[in-house]
Amino acid sequence: MIARLGDRQILFDTDQQLVIGTLGSPEIFPDHEGDIALSPNGHKDRKKKANFYTIYQRKDGAHFRTRGFNIAHWQSGDLRQDPTPCWNRTSDQILAPGVSKDGKTRQLFILKLKQ
């Protein structure tokens, strides 16, 4: 299981009830409150009215941070914007929610990752 312990993301073995490792660092995953969406290797965070994603490769720790995806006023209420990204089965594309350039229309954006 992936969880939070202090300022770190940890790997927790639920059978042994032990922390068995960590992911990244606080610099790679800043302010990782709320939903920790690491599936299979990405993490989101929110600054003001934008979502940012850190793409993290577990095998070697390589990572990069996306530019912000505008979420405008869709932060709460019945029609809020869920920030959790969705991965395709081959792990080379991410579907991320955001708002179009007009600042009003909710959109879905595809991030294509180069292997």
C-alpha positions as a Markdown table, in Angstrom:
| # | Residue | x | y | z |
|---|---|---|---|---|
| 1 | Met | 0.0 | 0.0 | 0.0 |
| 2 | Ile | 1.2 | 3.6 | -0.7 |
| 3 | Ala | 0.6 | 5.9 | 2.3 |
| 4 | Arg | 1.9 | 9.1 | 3.9 |
| 5 | Leu | 4.1 | 9.2 | 6.9 |
| 6 | Gly | 5.2 | 12.7 | 7.9 |
| 7 | Asp | 6.5 | 14.4 | 4.8 |
| 8 | Arg | 7.3 | 11.1 | 2.9 |
| 9 | Gln | 5.3 | 8.7 | 0.7 |
| 10 | Ile | 5.8 | 5.2 | 2.0 |
| 11 | Leu | 5.3 | 1.7 | 0.9 |
| 12 | Phe | 3.5 | -0.2 | 3.6 |
| 13 | Asp | 3.3 | -4.0 | 3.7 |
| 14 | Thr | -0.2 | -4.7 | 5.1 |
| 15 | Asp | 0.5 | -8.3 | 5.8 |
| 16 | Gln | 3.5 | -7.6 | 8.0 |
| 17 | Gln | 2.2 | -4.2 | 9.2 |
| 18 | Leu | 5.6 | -2.6 | 8.4 |
| 19 | Val | 7.0 | 0.3 | 6.3 |
| 20 | Ile | 9.1 | -1.4 | 3.6 |
| 21 | Gly | 10.3 | 1.6 | 1.6 |
| 22 | Thr | 9.7 | 5.1 | 0.4 |
| 23 | Leu | 8.9 | 6.8 | -2.9 |
| 24 | Gly | 10.7 | 9.8 | -4.0 |
| 25 | Ser | 11.4 | 12.7 | -1.6 |
| 26 | Pro | 9.5 | 15.7 | -0.3 |
| 27 | Glu | 11.2 | 17.7 | -3.0 |
| 28 | Ile | 9.8 | 15.4 | -5.7 |
| 29 | Phe | 6.3 | 15.1 | -4.1 |
| 30 | Pro | 5.7 | 18.5 | -2.4 |
| 31 | Asp | 2.6 | 18.9 | -0.1 |
| 32 | His | 1.2 | 15.4 | -0.9 |
| 33 | Glu | -2.1 | 15.9 | 1.1 |
| 34 | Gly | -5.4 | 14.5 | 0.1 |
| 35 | Asp | -5.7 | 11.9 | -2.6 |
| 36 | Ile | -2.4 | 10.2 | -3.4 |
| 37 | Ala | -3.0 | 9.1 | -7.0 |
| 38 | Leu | -0.1 | 6.9 | -7.8 |
| 39 | Ser | -1.3 | 4.7 | -10.6 |
| 40 | Pro | 0.9 | 3.3 | -11.9 |
| 41 | Asn | 3.6 | 6.0 | -11.4 |
| 42 | Gly | 2.1 | 9.5 | -11.2 |
| 43 | His | 1.2 | 11.8 | -8.3 |
| 44 | Lys | -0.9 | 15.0 | -8.3 |
| 45 | Asp | -0.9 | 18.1 | -6.2 |
| 46 | Arg | -2.9 | 21.3 | -6.3 |
| 47 | Lys | -1.7 | 24.9 | -6.1 |
| 48 | Lys | -4.5 | 27.5 | -6.0 |
| 49 | Lys | -6.6 | 26.8 | -9.1 |
| 50 | Ala | -4.4 | 24.3 | -10.9 |
| 51 | Asn | -3.5 | 20.7 | -10.6 |
| 52 | Phe | 0.1 | 19.6 | -11.2 |
| 53 | Tyr | 1.3 | 16.1 | -11.8 |
| 54 | Thr | 4.6 | 14.6 | -11.0 |
| 55 | Ile | 5.4 | 11.6 | -13.2 |
| 56 | Tyr | 7.7 | 9.3 | -11.3 |
| 57 | Gln | 9.4 | 6.2 | -12.6 |
| 58 | Arg | 9.7 | 3.7 | -9.7 |
| 59 | Lys | 12.4 | 1.6 | -11.2 |
| 60 | Asp | 15.0 | 4.4 | -11.3 |
| 61 | Gly | 13.5 | 7.5 | -9.6 |
| 62 | Ala | 13.4 | 9.5 | -12.9 |
| 63 | His | 10.7 | 12.1 | -12.7 |
| 64 | Phe | 9.3 | 15.3 | -14.1 |
| 65 | Arg | 6.5 | 17.7 | -13.1 |
| 66 | Thr | 3.8 | 18.9 | -15.5 |
| 67 | Arg | 2.7 | 22.4 | -16.0 |
| 68 | Gly | -0.6 | 23.3 | -14.2 |
| 69 | Phe | -4.0 | 22.2 | -15.4 |
| 70 | Asn | -6.5 | 24.9 | -14.8 |
| 71 | Ile | -9.4 | 23.8 | -12.7 |
| 72 | Ala | -10.9 | 27.3 | -12.3 |
| 73 | His | -14.0 | 27.4 | -10.1 |
| 74 | Trp | -14.6 | 23.6 | -10.3 |
| 75 | Gln | -13.0 | 22.9 | -6.9 |
| 76 | Ser | -16.2 | 22.0 | -4.9 |
| 77 | Gly | -19.9 | 21.4 | -5.2 |
| 78 | Asp | -22.0 | 19.0 | -7.2 |
| 79 | Leu | -20.0 | 19.5 | -10.4 |
| 80 | Arg | -16.5 | 19.7 | -9.0 |
| 81 | Gln | -13.4 | 18.6 | -11.0 |
| 82 | Asp | -11.9 | 15.4 | -9.7 |
| 83 | Pro | -8.1 | 15.8 | -10.0 |
| 84 | Thr | -7.3 | 12.1 | -10.2 |
| 85 | Pro | -5.6 | 11.2 | -13.5 |
| 86 | Cys | -6.4 | 7.9 | -15.3 |
| 87 | Trp | -3.7 | 5.8 | -17.0 |
| 88 | Asn | -4.0 | 3.7 | -20.1 |
| 89 | Arg | -3.1 | 0.0 | -19.9 |
| 90 | Thr | 0.3 | 0.5 | -21.5 |
| 91 | Ser | 1.3 | 3.3 | -19.1 |
| 92 | Asp | 2.2 | 5.7 | -21.8 |
| 93 | Gln | -0.8 | 8.1 | -21.7 |
| 94 | Ile | -2.6 | 9.8 | -18.9 |
| 95 | Leu | -6.1 | 11.3 | -19.1 |
| 96 | Ala | -6.2 | 14.5 | -16.9 |
| 97 | Pro | -9.1 | 16.8 | -16.2 |
| 98 | Gly | -8.8 | 20.5 | -16.6 |
| 99 | Val | -10.5 | 23.7 | -17.9 |
| 100 | Ser | -10.3 | 25.0 | -21.5 |
| 101 | Lys | -8.7 | 28.3 | -22.3 |
| 102 | Asp | -12.0 | 30.1 | -21.9 |
| 103 | Gly | -11.8 | 29.3 | -18.2 |
| 104 | Lys | -15.4 | 27.9 | -18.1 |
| 105 | Thr | -15.5 | 24.6 | -20.0 |
| 106 | Arg | -14.4 | 21.4 | -18.3 |
| 107 | Gln | -12.1 | 19.4 | -20.6 |
| 108 | Leu | -10.1 | 16.2 | -20.5 |
| 109 | Phe | -6.5 | 16.3 | -21.7 |
| 110 | Ile | -4.3 | 13.5 | -22.8 |
| 111 | Leu | -0.6 | 13.5 | -21.7 |
| 112 | Lys | 1.5 | 11.3 | -24.0 |
| 113 | Leu | 4.7 | 9.9 | -22.4 |
| 114 | Lys | 7.7 | 9.1 | -24.5 |
| 115 | Gln | 9.3 | 5.8 | -23.5 |
